[in-house]
Amino acid sequence: ISTKTTLAGIHFDNCLMNAAGVYCYDASELNQIQNSMAGTFVTKTGTVTPRTGNQVPRYRATHLGSINSMGLPNKGLQYYMDYISQQQKAVPHKTYFQSIAGFNLAEDEYLLAQIQASDFTGVVELNLSCPNVPGKPQIGYDFETVEKILTRVFEVYRGPLGIKLPPYFDIVHFDQMATILNQFPLAFVNSVNSIGNGLIIDSLSERVTIKPKHGFGGIGGDYLKPTALANVHAFYQRLKPSIQIIGTGGIKSGQDAFEHILCGASMVQVGTALHAEGPQIFARLTAELKTIMYQKGYTTLTDFRGKLNYLD
Ligand SMILES: O=C(O)c1[nH]c(=O)[nH]c(=O)c1I
């Protein structure tokens, strides 16, 4: 029984990995994912220059998930490129993901030019869905800008590249986004990022739980799972087969991972639950997923990927 997968024509021994932003801020955290059962890692979204991010407390977990308004704290693209360059030499049989975000088209182009000029042989995840940079809208909700960015991206970048999208909540939005995305040679679409600008309150103290933005932040965990599964399946149904799906949102058990794959995911990313449990979660999730596959008589992910049944 194998949980291996292929994405962008690249083989991964395991379909489980971290979600950008969790356990991937620096070399210390990335080493822990590298030394876990995860199939690979994605870096914290890298920007042109390092960022300290928003004021703390900026992350809070509840028994149903998490809220965060980190504000894109990161070491800057070059730090992550240096780390990946080192890992490509030290652990060459794995392929790594670099998450990036520019604050405008020129920055997107600059980031991609830097990657193109480097020895990077991995996969780029262009983040179009950070909800926590004050004053900056989530690009994923501006369809015309998404189309403009992707047009330019594929004029300048030749390696495998996918995008991280915010959750959508309207069937027509799935249709409109898929129509745009099907124009481009995307390697994948990663659905979903956190549900932007939720609010979790401590009713005892009658206060919000995080400092930035009057307590408003991205929602992850159990709260997010039904939305995540819907976005994974909606894009799986609509996108051309060459654009694969990475499923992110609400995965804390082998069953959750199984459900994302049943909805069409080729790779699954873990955020909130990884933050709570640490990198050993990948051993647990892999074992649980294999047990479910065994019980159902499946030996590979292709036996059930995308084969969600309807009631009609
Ligand atoms: O606040 C963040 O750093 C952050 N937080 C999220 O929940 N998603 C994102 O894409 C980002 I860039």
PDBQT file of the ligand as one rigid body, heavy atoms in Angstrom, charges set to zero:
ROOT
HETATM    1  O1  LIG A 401      -0.584  36.168   7.691  1.00  0.00    +0.000 OA
HETATM    2  C1  LIG A 401       0.111  35.409   6.927  1.00  0.00    +0.000 C 
HETATM    3  O2  LIG A 401       1.349  35.456   6.833  1.00  0.00    +0.000 OA
HETATM    4  C2  LIG A 401      -0.679  34.432   6.120  1.00  0.00    +0.000 A 
HETATM    5  N1  LIG A 401      -1.690  33.797   6.785  1.00  0.00    +0.000 N 
HETATM    6  C3  LIG A 401      -2.550  32.940   6.110  1.00  0.00    +0.000 A 
HETATM    7  O3  LIG A 401      -3.485  32.368   6.710  1.00  0.00    +0.000 OA
HETATM    8  N2  LIG A 401      -2.374  32.727   4.788  1.00  0.00    +0.000 N 
HETATM    9  C4  LIG A 401      -1.372  33.321   4.079  1.00  0.00    +0.000 A 
HETATM   10  O4  LIG A 401      -1.247  33.087   2.849  1.00  0.00    +0.000 OA
HETATM   11  C5  LIG A 401      -0.481  34.211   4.780  1.00  0.00    +0.000 A 
HETATM   12  I1  LIG A 401       1.067  35.103   3.728  1.00  0.00    +0.000 I 
ENDROOT
TORSDOF 0
